[in-house]
Amino acid sequence: MIRITALPTEIVRALQEGGADAHGQAPERAVSGGGSNPCRHCLQYIPDGKDMLILAHRPFPEAQPYAETGPIFLCADHCERHEGEDMPEMLTGSPDYLIKGYSADHRIVYGTGIVIPQAEMRRQTEAIFADERVSYIHVRSSRNNCYQARIDRGVKGKVPTLTLTSEH
């Protein structure tokens, strides 16, 4: 089972209302060209011609050497937060993704990073989680390194459950 959690609505609404991004700047407004601008809240591609936000996002609790900050997209208008266990559109639209493991102190666990075909993501995340040092995994664009989502470990002693999140 894969459980996907999008950016929290309260964070997204603050950004949609002009709140500061990870660099302390208001999000830029642009028009989507369709099909290549995934919203990290609804986890769908922003439709062609629709307004969108471009902003800096740091999916880590604090700044530190491994806390990569990069661009993400959000729908400029309110959208429904993705809920449920279905694989969202934004994680099926690319043939491959960069995934890499992070430790509990939010440092990259070297040797875990790999560009993997989308169809092999689950198998590869299980292999990365076999390393006890890994607390969670980031899914990033294989071409631009943009943050897509986070995969968390399942509960020990139970059938492994992977949680994909787009939260900080």
DAFENVEN-V9815 format. One line per field, one symbol per residue. phi: phi as a letter, one per 20 degrees, with the letter a starting at -180 (. if undefined). burial: # if it has 24 or more other C-alpha atoms within 12 Angstrom, else .. A space follows every 10 residues. Layout:
phi=???
burial=???
This chain:
phi=.dddcegfgf ffffffenff efdmdfgfdb dfenmccefe deldfffgne fbdcbeccec fbfageefdb fcdcffegcf ffcodfffgf dcedfbbecb ecefemdfef nefbecggfd ffgfffffff egfeebcedc ffdcmffdac ddffffndgg cedecdef
burial=.########. ###.##.... ##....##.. .#...##### #######..# ########## .......##. #########. ###...#### ##.#.##### ###..####. .#####.#.. ##.###.##. ...####### ##..###### ###....... .#######
